[in-house]
Amino acid sequence: MLTSVATAMGPKLEYRMSDWDLLLTDARIATMRGETPDYGVVGERAAIAVSNGRIAWIGEASELPAHRAREERAMGGRWLTPALIDCHTHLVFGGDRAAEFEQRLRGSSYEDIALSGDGIMSTVRATRDASADELFDAALPRINALANEGVATVEIKSGYGLDIDTEIRMLEVARRLGDESCVDVRTALLAAHTVPPEFEGDANGYIDFICDQILPLVVERKLADTVDAYCESIAFSSAQIEQLFDKATQMGLPVRLHADQLSDGGGAELAARFGALSADHLEYTSPKGVRALSEAGCVAVLLPGAFLTLAETQLPPIASLRTSGVPIAVATDCNPGTSPICSLRTAMMLASRLFRLTPEECLAGATREAARALGLLDDRGTLEVGKRADIAVWDISHPRELAYWTGTPQLAETIASGQTSGPTS
């Protein structure tokens, strides 16, 4: 780099060599920078340098400055994109709900099953009965499956405990998954997922319980990065969520919301009022809700796995979200009841087929906009100098293939915070 050095004859320019940990050359790079169209492609022969786990330089290889690199690798023309980000999962849980899946195929609705005491409550019972090690062992293959598709950041929610001990245990297991895998884990307290049996008929009392007992303990132990909630007729009302969000924001935690999945309950407007990082699902969001999201800068997280599994026919308001400039993210919603999908690539494919997102929107939704939904866009989600060196390396001819193929292994490797990782078992 050029620096100005003072001398007796006045200032002169002196060239200083750059020192890097890793230099990748002979690559095609899709930066996914929002202000750059067509995937933010750098060029046919590009390079990217990494130092201290961060991107130190990126550009055409012909413009490389003088440098020393501890490791230099030619990528053989492979495509580099930001590593993928799954911004909405419920990876930690006990048991499964394959029997419920079969019930729905025989004609029962999600609401019918939930109101009968099964559905989510069967997962609550199984999760409460599971030890921390059992929850960890069950979740590890799921997070590894995501990692094997180029995912370097995953958000994991609680919400299958609905009591102090199990909610804490779920969040601790999620943190442990981040510590013992190659994936950076962000956590969300979703205690307001549904009303537990101990508070049957007393949703207000349960919200008080979360605010007064669960939330302060989670904050004290620094177990959650955000607070989430389910605003729906079978879960909690806007007024009840408002109370929780008031408390969460007072305690310094950003909020997110499961909104308008089964009906228009004003969830999008509620999320916007609290400056939520995201509103997720949104199948029944009204034009008023879309306007509110736009004005608040709230990310719309689309979850096509749940849409498919529930055989939903009401599409999210994609056109309105686009025209209103609402950022659109895509996630798996991996959970045992409504989205037993542990593949972000599959979620991207479904978003293109079911919601008619373009391949570029799908990739942006699983990188840049997913980072925005987690409040991490300043740190990751695009390939730019200063951001984490989270890079997915692909054996593809163009990034559009990432929403085109499903079930085809195309990941060559993932570089997470500058460290290379291969497929996990």
N, C-alpha and C positions, 0 to 999 in steps of 0.2 A: 504494500500500500504506500501511497505518497504521503510524506510528512514534511512539515516545515521545520528546518533546523537553523538556529541563529548562529551567525559567524561574524568575524570582524568586518567582512565585506558586505554584511547584510544577510537577509534570509535567503536560503537556497532550498530547492526541493531534493529530497533524498528518498530512494526507494528502499522500503523495508520488506523483507520476505515474510510471508504468512506461514505460521506454524499450525498445522491441523492434525487432528487425530486420525481422520478418515477422509479419503477423497474417492468419490465414485465418478467415473468417467464413462464415455461412450454410452450414454443413457438418453432416453427420451423422457421428459419430465412434464407431468401434468400438475401444476402447482395448486390448482383449484382456488386461486385467488378470485374473489367475487368480482372485482373490477376488471378482470381480464376475461374476455369471452373465450368460448371453445376450449374449456377445461384449463385455461391458463397455461397452455403449452409453451415451454421455453424454446425448444428447437429440436432438430433431428439429432444433433450431437451435442448434448448438454452435459454439465457436470454439477456436482453438489458436494460441498465440503462440510465436515462436522468437527466441532471442537467442544469439549466438555459437555457432550450430550446435546448440543444445540447446533442449528444450521449456521455456519459461518460464512458461506458464500454459495451462490447459485447463479448459473447463467450458461451461455454458450461456451463450450470448451475452448474455442478460439480466443476467448477473452480472459482466460485464466491468468491471474497475476502470478508472479514468481512465488514459489511456495515450497515448503517441506511438509510431507505428510507421513505420519508414522505407518499408515497403511494406505495403499492406493490400489483400487480394483477397477478393472474395465468390466462394464455391465453387459457387453455384447448386444447393445441396442435394446435392452429390456426397458419396459415402461416403469417409471417410478411415480407413485401417487402418495398423498398423505396416507398414513396408516388409517384403517377404518376405526370408527367410534360407534359403539352400540349404546345409545343414550337412554334406553328405557328397557330394563330387564327386571325379572323377578327370579334370578338364578338360584337363590337359596330357598329350598323348601323340602319338606318331607313327603314321601309317597308319590303317587301320581293320580290322574283322574281319567284314565282310559275308559273306565266304566261309564263315567258321565259323558264322555265323547260318544260312546255307543248309544246312550240314552237320547242324546240330541239327534242322532241320526235316525232314531225311531220316532222322533216327533216332539220330544220335550224341549221347551225353551230354556235359555240360560236363566231367565227370571224365575220360571217354575221350579227349576232345580235349586236355585239359591233360596227361594222362599220355603222349600220343603225341609230345609236344614242340612242339605247336602251341599254340593258345589264347593264354594270356597271354604265352608266350615269343615269339610272332610280334609282339606289341606291344612287347616288350622290344627285339627286334632293330630294329624300325622307329624306336623312340624313341632308341636309342643312335646310330643313323645320322643322326638329324636334328640340325641346328644349333639354337642358341638362337632365332635369328630364325625358322626354320621352325616350331619348336614354338609360338612366340608367334603367328605368323600363322595357324596352324591353330586355336589356342585362342581367339583374339580373337572370331571370330563366335559361338562357343559362349557366352562370357561376355556378349556383347552380347544374345544371344537371351534369356538369363536376365534381364538388366537390362530388356529390353523387356516383361517380364511383372511388373515391380514389385520385382525382387530387388535389394537394396542391399548384402547381405553374402553372400559365398560362401566356403566352405572348399574348398581344393584340395589333394589329396594327391599325393605323389610315388609311387614304387613300380613304375615301368616302366623303371627304369634298373638297379637292383640292383648297381650299382658306384658308386664314389665320384664320378667325373666326371659321370655322367648323373643321379644323384640330386641332386647339387648344381645341375646345369643346370636340372632340372625345377623345383626350388624357387625358383631365381632367376627363371625365366620366370613362375612364379606370382606372385612379388612384383612383377614388372614389369607384369603384367596389372592388379594393383591400382593401380599408379602411373599407368597410362595409360588406365584406364577409369573409369567413374563408380561402380564397385562396390568395396567394401572387401573385400579378400582376406585370409583366414586360411589358414595353411599347416600341413600335417601331414606328418611324415616317415613314409612307409610302406615303408621299405626291406625290412621283414619281410613282404613280400607273397607271395613264393614263393622257392624256392631257385634261384639262377641256375646256368647251365651250368658255370661255373667251380668251383662247389661241389657238383656233382652227387653225391648219396650222402653228403654231409657237411653236413647242416642245422645241426648243432652248431657246426661251423667257421664257417659263414656268420653265425650269430648272434654268435659271437665277433668276427667282422669288423665287423659293424654296431656292436657295443658299443665296440670298441677304436679303430675308424678313422672310420666314417661319422658316428656320433652326435657325437663330440667336435668334429669339424669343423663340422657343422651348428650346434651350440650356439655355437661360437666366432664364426661368421658371422651368428648370429641369424636363421637362415633358416626355422626351424620354430616354430610356436606350440604344437604338440602332437606326440606320437609315437603312431602307430597300428600295428596288426599284424593279421595274418590267422591266427586260430586255427582250424585245420581239418585233417582227415586228409590233404588234398592239399597242405598248406602247413606249418604249424608246430604243435607240441604245446604243451600248457599249460606244461610245464616250460621249454621253450625261450622262450616268451613271457615267463614270469616273470623269466628272466635279463635280457631286454631291458628290461622294465618297471622292474625294480630299478635298472638303470643310468640309465634316463630320469628316474625320480623323484629319484634322487640328484643329477642334474644340473639339477633344477628344472623339468622339463617335465611337464605333465599328460599323461595317457594316454587313449586311446580304443581300442576293439577291434571288429574284424569277428568276430562271435561266432555260433556255432550256425546257420550258414546252410544247410549241407548235412547236418549230423548234430549230435547233442548231444555236444559235446566238452568240456562244462563251461566254455564260454567266458563265459557270463553270470556264473558264480561267480568266475571269474578276474578279470573286469572289476571286480566288486564288491570283491574283496579289495584291489585297488589303488586303490579310490576313483576309478575311471575316470569321466571326464565322461559317457561314453556307451558302450553296447554296441549294435552295429548289425547288422541283419538279423533274427536271433532266431527264425527259423522253427522250429527244433527245440529251443528252450529248454525245460527241464523246469520243473515247479512249484518245485523247489528253487532253480533259477536265478532265477525270478521273485521269490521271496522274498528272495534275496540282493540283487537289483537294488533292491528296495523299501527294504531296510534300509540300503543304501549311498547312497540318493538318486541313483542312476545313471539317466540318461535312456535310454529305449529308442528307437532311431532305426529306423523302418520304411522299407523301400526297395521299394515295390511295382513299380518298373520292372524290377528284377532278378527279382522273383517272376514277373512276366508273361513276361519274355524267356526265362527258363529253364523256362517251363511248369510251375512248382512247384505242388504240390497241398497241401503241408503248411503250413497257415496259422500265422503267429505267434500266440502265446497271448494274443490281444487281451483277452478277458474277464478273464483272470487279471491282466494288466497293469493294467487298469482298477480291478478290485476291490482290488488291492494298492497302488494309488496311485502306480504308476510313471509318471513323465511320459513322454508319447509324442510324438516328433518325426517329421516326414516329410521325406524328401529325394529328390533325383533319382537319386543314385548314378551320374550321367552318366559312362559309360565305354564303350570301344569293344567290349567283349566281352559283358557281361551286362546292360547297361542303356544302350543307345544312345538315351537320352531326355534332351533338353536343354530341358525345360520343367517348372518346378516346379508350375505350374498343372495340367499333365497328371498329375504325381505325386500331387497332391492329389485329383484326380478318381479315379485308380486306387485310392488308399487308401480312398476312400469306396465304390467298387464292389467291390473285391477283399477288403478287410479290414473293411468295414462301419463305418468310422469315420464319425462324424457330420460335417456340414459345419463345425461349430464346432471339433471336434477337429482337422479337417484344417487349418483356418486357424491354430489355436493351434500345431499341429505345425510349421507353416512360418513361425511368428513367435516366440512366447514360448518354446516348448519347443526350437525350433532354436537360439535364443540360449542357452538353458540348456545344451544339448549342446556348445556352443562355449565355455562358461564366460563368456558375455557378458551374462547376464541383467541384471546391475546397470547395464548401459550401453545396452541396446537390446532389441527384441523386444516391447515394449508401449509404448503412448503414455502417458507419465507425466512430470511435471515433473522436470527434471534429466537425463533420458535424451536420447540423441542424437535429433535431429529427423530420423529416417528414417521417411518417411511415404509411403504409396502412396495415390493419389487415383483413385477408380474411378467409372466410369459404370455403376452397377448400382442395383437397387432394394433389395437387401439383401445383406449379406456371405455369406449361404448360397450365393449364386450362384457364388462363387469355386471351390467344389468341384463345381458342377453343370455349368457350361458347359466345353467344351474347344474350342480353336481359334477362339474368339470374342474379338476384341480389345476389352477392357473397361478397360484402363489409360488414364487421362487423362494422368497424369504421375507421376513419382517425385521426392520431395524427399529428398535424401540429405545428412545432416548440415547441413540448412538450405538446401542449394543445389538448385534445380530443374533436372531433366534431362528431356529428351524422348526419343522413340524414337531408337535408334542404327541406323546403316546396317550 
